[in-house]
Amino acid sequence: MILEVPMSADETLALLNPWWEGRRSPVVESWEGRRVRWRPKWIEGLSLEPFSLNVVIGPRLVGKTTGLHILIEEELRRRDALSILYLNLDLAPTFESFKALLDTYLRIRKARALKSCLIVLDEVTSVPGWWRLVKGYVDAGSFRNDVLILSGSSSLRLKGEVELLPGRMGKGKELSVLPLSFREYLSVMGVEVEPSEDPRNFDILLPQASKIRSYFRDYLRTGGFPLPLNSDPSAAEQLIRSIEGEILRVGRSLDIAISIISQLLRAAPSPISFNSVASQLSISHRTVREYVEFFSALMVLGQALYFDGSPKFRKERKFFIRDPFLAKALSIWTSTEFLEPALYEWVVQEHLLRKHGSVYYWRDSYEIDAIAGELKIEVKAGKPHRRYPKGVTMLSEDDIPLFLALI
């Protein structure tokens, strides 16, 4: 019988930081081998001036880890290799193992007299109570000359864990990482489009219109996640497993989660209330609300409230899936099909949400699918068959890609 001997803290550190031994990051090497790849722009938003504690929040598989390794490779041109620490806390998911790794590194930096370090703590949400350890070291001055980057799933915001570090971020920033928008997708594919103050001015895109529409059909299939963009056959399964992991991590029920998402997919693109979902599933409306808030924090769901001069929180809401490929993965997960017109509406609502921070809808004798800023948008998968009041823009299937490219 062969017994597996756990790695010591210094062995784990050496494994996670191959540049200490003159080797390249295998994450970067894998990224360089992809057919479709890009340098994430969010990297530029990080503060690299001591003292900074940066927080990077986003769904799993969106490319946070790859972006952090690209940053590390770039910083290796300017820093001593030992002054860069990377920890993937999925591999050290207990408070004690996390502390052991940090303590070991602090001894290394002291022995090497390293004055300023870049410390990257990836997937900190894997460690219960992680913030207590980070807060304690920050308060003790252990990182006073350092740059810290903490990444985690969106449940960081759900749990309010970031708010447990008040006044301790220094020059650091909090960044959200999302799948590629359609304009970002076009840029990755080599089509550069400048955003417009009026995204309804489609004429400026006429020379590129055919190409943009063609790429939009691909975008509806792959969304903005790296794996489907690179035709990874396991992309949907990995995305589903990552969502299930987040659900289980916070102690919620997979069955209830699947049932609620199924009801929202089935209802789309029509608005629906918490009470209606609760009634159909024989659970409380409070349970439905809690799960919806959870999926919203994970950046899986977006919500458009009814707007009649002001948001109406008690009215039915439109729920939208925040990425086309994610919508298809959720359809597989829940064994629930959704209508194609819903997908067109979702992608418009998502892009307006990113641009304006909130999106609403209105419904009476006619419907306005998305209200954001000064824009009032009605989405039609085919050609519109009725007139709408002045000020309402009707987007046909041909218009949608051009509109999204200009936002």
Number of C-alpha atoms within 10 A of each C-alpha: 3 4 5 6 6 8 10 12 19 14 12 15 20 14 14 17 20 15 19 17 11 9 9 14 18 13 14 18 12 10 19 12 9 13 9 14 14 15 14 16 10 14 16 10 12 21 19 19 16 18 20 23 27 23 21 23 23 23 24 23 17 18 18 25 19 19 20 23 20 19 17 22 18 11 16 14 9 8 15 14 20 18 21 21 21 19 22 18 22 13 14 19 17 16 17 11 16 21 16 16 19 20 12 14 19 15 11 15 16 10 9 11 10 14 12 19 21 24 21 23 21 22 23 23 24 20 18 12 13 18 18 14 15 20 16 11 14 17 12 10 11 12 22 17 16 20 25 26 23 20 27 22 26 24 23 21 16 15 14 10 15 14 12 12 15 9 7 16 19 16 15 21 16 17 16 15 21 20 22 19 22 25 24 18 23 19 15 15 13 9 15 14 18 10 13 14 9 12 15 19 12 17 10 14 16 11 9 14 18 14 12 23 18 11 18 23 12 13 22 18 16 21 26 22 24 21 21 19 20 14 12 11 10 10 21 20 13 16 23 15 14 15 19 17 14 21 19 11 13 11 9 15 12 14 9 15 18 17 18 23 24 20 18 23 23 16 17 21 21 14 20 17 18 19 17 14 22 18 12 11 15 10 13 13 17 12 14 23 17 12 19 22 16 23 22 20 20 23 22 19 22 23 23 24 24 25 18 11 7 9 14 13 10 10 14 17 19 25 26 26 28 26 27 20 23 24 24 21 18 23 18 14 18 18 11 17 14 18 12 11 15 22 22 21 23 27 23 25 30 25 21 22 21 13 13 13 11 18 28 25 24 18 12 6 5 12 14 20 26 29 24 18 13 10 16 19 22 21 25 20 17 11 13 14 7 7 9 14 7 7 10 17 16 21 23 16 17 17 18 22 26 28 22 21 28 20 21
